[in-house]
Amino acid sequence: MTSTNKNILHPFEIEHSIESLECIVLEEILSDRWVISCGHLIQLGTQAALEAKRGGHEQVQHTLTLHHKEVEIVWHLLTAETWRLHLLPLLLDHSQDTIPISSLPFIMVLHSEVAALGLIENLVFHEESAAALEGLVLDVIDYSVRQLVRLATHAHTHPNQPLYGPDESYHSISTSKENNDRGEYSKKVKDNDLGEKRENDHQKTLKNIRNLDGSESNIQQEVTKEERRAGLVLGAKAVTVLHLLAGCRKHLPLCATTRLMNTHDVPQLLATLLYMEPWKTYHKDVVHIFEDSEWQKRTAKAPPLSHTECQMWATLQILLFDSDSINMYEINTARRNVLLKLRGHLDEAALSQVPSLEHIARWLATLAITAPQQARPPPLITTLPQLSEGVAGTWDGRWEELSLQLASYFLKPTTKCLQALASTMAAAWDLDVLEELLPHPPICTSCGGPASQRCSRCHNQWYCNRKCQVKDWPQHKKLCDLLVTSHSKTDNIQEHFASSKK
């Protein structure tokens, strides 16, 4: 797959987008201010991923640090998480009485949380940007731990049942194509009103956002499934963030190490996750690994350890082999028993893939025959997270009231709101650019084989030849019309933005 060398944002747009980031309170979610700020955040996240993959100068990371926008990013991350934990379940309950006309408002908030964590991942990769977080690093650590605790809890209560399964991922591709009973492959765009002119605005919205069989009840299922998928994506990113923060602890406040080792006991958490393997499952008797934000079949040539597993092992090695961190960590009997379970995962294949794991293997062998170790008491004075309590504000304990206040925005959004959300998402998801971020070559929508060409109208669906495209056209036509109309509106908005700059 060749690089397009295109960008989501040009250099002057990166500067403008970063300057436009702001902290917006919970009750203003889906307001015009929030949509604009969220759009900038998602675009910056995609652009940062492109810059990181290409190598060289990372302007997004540099400009974010230069303008000290760490607070705004962490604030948005925690706001989106608070909405997901406290408000999303209530909004879905309200949807039993008021059927939502679109999943797009829900998807927008979920994807903004992923984008915010992606930006933080990009920042903490660089020591100077990680150090610039200062006290905010505690909020980031707490957030990352919460995502991993969710995965560990689910793996404990639902053994052999991942938070989001491969069957759901495949269903979104195959079933929508064959039966049209869910239409999930087009969920990010089809929920927007861009219909025929002869209908009034409300009728157009109702027509275009419902599933292709005319059923709207599946919107709730779609949102729930996307939330669980986001849980796995956030968990994988949280592992990366903790690994990077552990590696640059020397540049962080001392309380960061205390937070990792004592407050949250990250070594125990990582050991538990390595033992439970929530990112691995069997589907149709084939091992699947959740990697690159999707389930992938493990081939015979695939390495025994996934990227996420390697990062967990590396984080454990950093924390357990550093004198400053291990001196404040008491390895009592319970902790030792959990750590010793890891010996079964350090087989010859794993050691061959990552030779440095031999140090952990020898350390665990020594741990098995030594007495529990006493730790140096942690500092009596520590720092509290800066933003966690401030995000909830006066709404803590009043979530039902706030959910009723926001219900109309999520369950019955106006046509104007849907069009704004669609334009924002379309601008952030330029298909030519996102192709560069795909971990694997695209597959044919019709037959599932390797694809080399896209629909000439919407440039969204991939096909291997014209025969497959013609076969899939009856199912693809409606989505194609929506995408073409959405791209037209986005182009008009971008032209207006460019002319206003002049």
Summary of the structure (lengths in Angstrom):
residues: 502
radius of gyration: 23.6
end to end distance: 36.1
largest distance: 79.4
contacts: 1593
relative contact order: 0.13
helix: 65%
strand: 4%
